[in-house]
Amino acid sequence: MSGLPVVVIGAGPTGLAAAAHLLERGLQPLIFEAGATAGVAISDWGHIRLFSPWQFNIDAAARRLLEPTGWTAPRGTALPYGAELVVDYVAPLAAVPAIAEALHLKTRVIAVTRQGMDKTRTRGRDTQPFLVRVDGPNGVEDHLARAVIDASGTWDQPNPLGQGGLPAHGESAAARFITHPLPDVTGDDRDKFEGKRVMVVGAGHSAANTLIALGQVAKATSSTSIIWAVRGTGSADRLYGGGDLDGLPARGQLGSRLRQLVEDGVVELRTSFTITGFSADEALTVHASDDSVDVDILIPATGFRPDLDILKELRLELDPAVEAPRALGPLIDPEFHSCGTVQAHGAKELAHPDKDFYLVGMKSYGRAPTFLMATGYEQVRSVVAAIAGDMAASAEVQLDLPETGVCSTDLGGSCDAPASPADAEADNCCAAPQLVSRAAAGHHWRSDGNAPRSLQRPRLLEPALGKHTKDSPQGAKMSSRSHPMPGLINDEHVLHRVSGELARKFEGVFSPEMVDRYVFESYTALARTAKIKTYLASITKHFAEDRLDALAHAQGIRPSGKPEVLFVCVQNAGRSQMAAGLLKQYTEGRINVRSAGSMPAEHLNHNVIHSMSELGIDLGAEFPKPLTDDVVRAADVVITMGCGDTCPIYPGKRYEDWQVEDPADLDPAGVARVRNELAERIRTLATELLGE
C-alpha cells in the first residue's frame, strides 16, 4: 500500500495542516472537500472573531509550506475574524501548488470502508487498503488509500433543540422560524431581528456572542426583545465564568458582558427551560415542560455532534458519552476539562481498531466542545508521523495552550469552551468573542459589562502556559495546573492585608468581599505574565486600587471630576506607557490617565524607560497591566495603538486609533522619534480635553 495516497477528508485548517505534514514527510495527500472552496464552513461564520490569536491558529508545517511563496503571517497577537482566517491563511495554503493539485472541491465523501471487506471481516484486515467513496463533479467514484484522516468537522450536524438529544415535537415544521446557529445579527441578518421577539437557546459561548450582538440591536431598536433560554439552573453562572482571569482574554470578557445585559434587563433569562415542542402559525410558540413562550424567531446555540454515518463500515472505538475516540474521551470530558487544560494527545489516543484511520480536529472531540485549533495541529503532526512509521516523533506530543477558567457551555464545535455532557452539546468556540459584523464593529469592540460580581476568590494557579510532553508523569499529558502558584504561601498574607487596607479606603463604596475578590483577581492576572514575582504582591495593590477607582467612577459612585483617558497597546511596555507618562506630565494631574495592554509583556522596554527619563519622566516604577473592563468603562477617551480590535466600545466615549510605530524593535534613536511623535499628539489631546 506504500504507493497509495493518504486521504484527508475536509479542507479546513486542520485538514490542510494534515496535508502539509504529509507533504513534508514525502507522502501524497488526496484531499476531498464537500464545499466549493477550502474553509467553507469557516466562511459561514466569517463575521465572528476567534477567541485565540493568530499565534495559535497557524500550523508549523503549513507555515513552512507557505513562506517560500512570499506569504507573510498576520500579527501573532491579533484576533482574526473567521473571514480573515480563510482569506489570510486557509485560501493561500490551499493555493500552494502541492496542495492545490491534491485538493478536490465539491466532492463529498459518502462512505469509507476496507477494500473487499465489510466491518465483520478480520483476517488480513490491516493489509487491505481503505476504499473511499466520493460523490463529486464526475459522479460517484471509489479511491484507494493507505490511510484516512477525517478532519470534516461537525458544522453540518447541529444538535436538535429537544430534550434527551432528540428533536422537539414539531421542530421540523417550525424550521422557517429557526435560524442557522451563528447568524450575523448586527450585519447582513440584522433586519431579521430588529423589532422582533427573539429567543436564543443554549448556555454556551455561541449563545453568549449572539445575545451580546442582539443586545446592541435592542439598544438601537427598543422594540426588540430578547429571551435567553437555558436548560439548567446553573448554566448561566458557568458561562459567566472567569472574566479577567481567562487565559484567552477575549473570551474571558464574554461572561462579564453577558451578565451585565441580564442585570440591566436587556436580556430576559429563563432557566430550567427544556423545550418539549413547537407550534408554528403566524408566530412560533415554544413549549417547555411547564411554560410556553411566543417568539418571532429562534436562534439555536445548542452545539453540534459528529456525523458518523459515512464510517459505518469501519471498526471504531468511541467513548460512549462524547463520541470521541475511546482513549481521548476521558481527557476532554467537559465536566473536568476546559480547552486550556486538555492534555496533549496524538496518534496513540486517536487510534481506532481499523489501523491508520484517524478522526482529527473538531470531529475527534465528538460532542465535547473543548477543542482549540492548536490542539488539532498537534494531533495531525502526531498522526502523520505515525502513518509515516516515525513512532518516536508521533509519541513526542507537546502543546502550549492558554489556561482558561471560563469554558462551560453547550456550544458549537470548536475551540474555546466546554459543555455539560449531560446535555452533550458543543458549539464552535474557535469562533467568537464577538458576534458582530466588521462594518458594524469598526476597530473597537470587545466586552460589555462590569467584572463578574459573583466570582468566588480564584484559586491562584500557575500563570505560565502549560507544556505537555511525553516526560509528564502520565505520559504525553499536560503538566499539572492545580499546584499553588510559587510565592503564594509568602504572598497570601500580604494580599489579605492589602484587601483590608483597600476595604477601608472603599468603605461604603464596595463590599469587603468585592474588594477581596478584586485583589486576588488582580494578583492572578498580573502573575500570568510576571517573570519576577518578588514585588508582585506590592504592585497588585496599585493595580487593584486603580481598577476599583475606575469602577467607582464608571458606576457614578465616586466620580473623579476630571477627564479620564486610557491608552491601550498590545504589550503595555512601550507606546501606551509613553503616552500615559507624557499626558500625566503635561497636564499635571488635571486628567486621570491609565494605560493597559491586550497581551501584557513581562516588563517595560528598557529603551523606553531611558528615553522618557531624558524628559524627566520616570517610568521605572511602572509595570505592564492587562486590559480590564472596568478601566475601559471609566474612560472618557480610549486611545489604541496597534490593538484597536481588542478594545470594547461603549456609547458616549471617544475612541481613537493612533498609528504609531512600535518601539519594541527600535534603537534608542527610533524610540526617541516615537516619543516625540507621541508628545505632539498628547499636546493636541490635552488642549482639546482641557479647553485651552
Buried (B, 14 or more C-beta within 10 A) or exposed (E): BEEBBBBBBBBBBBBBBBBBBBBBBEBBBBBBBBBEBBBBBBBBBBBBBBBBBBBBBBBBBBBEBBEEEEBEBBBEBBBBBBBBBBBBBBBBBBBBEBBEEBBBBBBBBBBBBBEEBEBEEEEEBEEBBBBBBBBBEEEEEEBBBBBBBBBBBBBEBBBBBBBEEEBBBBBEEBEEBBBEBBBBBBBEBBEBBBBBBBBBBBBBBBBBBBBBBBBBBBBEEEEBBBBBBBBBEEBBBBBBBBBBBBBBBBBBBBBBBBBBBBEEEBBBBBBBBBBBBBBBEEEBBBBBEEBEBEBBBBBBBBBBBBBBEBBEBBBBEBBEBBBBBBBBBBBBBBEEBBBBBBBBBBBBBBBBBBEBBBBBBBBBBBBBBBBBBBBBBBBBBBBBBBBBEBEEBBBBBBBBBBBBBBBBBBBBBBBBBBBBBEBBBBBBBBBBBBBBBBEBBEBBBBBBBBBBBEBEBBBBBBBBBBEBBBEBEEBBBBBEBEEEBBBBEEBBEBBEEBBBBBBEEBEEBBEBEBBBBBBBBBBBBBBBBBEEBEEBBEBBBBBBBBBBBBBBBBBEEBEEEBBBBBBBBBBBBBBBBBBBBBBBBBBEEBBBBBBBBBBBBEBBBEBBBEBBEEBEBEBEEBBBBBBBBBBBBBBBBBBBBBBBBBBBBBEEBBBBBBEBBBBBEBEBEBBBBBBEBBBEBBEEBBEEBEEE
